Amino acid sequence: MPEVSRPLDALNRARDKKVIVELKNHKQYVGNLKSFDIHINVVLENAEEREDGEVKRKLGVIFIRGDTITVISPE
C-alpha cells in the first residue's frame, strides 16, 4: 500500500471507491468518489443521502462544496 504523505494522497487512493461524506449540517452522503479538487470539492456518483444509517433518497451524481464537509471516510 502506498504511503500517505499528504491529505490529497488519501483522497486519491479513495477515488472510484465508496466513501461516506459528512457535512457541517450533519447530513451524510454515501457514493463513489469520482473527483475532487484542492478545495476538497467532491463529486460522488450513485450517491445516497442517509439519515440515522437509513437511505433517505437516491441522488445519482452530486457535487459537494468542500467548505461544507467535515469528514470523508471509506465506507
Buried (B, 14 or more C-beta within 10 A) or exposed (E): EEEEEEEEEEBEBBEEEBBBBBBEEEBBBBBBBBEBEEEBBBBBBBBBBBEEEEEEEEBEEBEBEEEBBEEBEEE
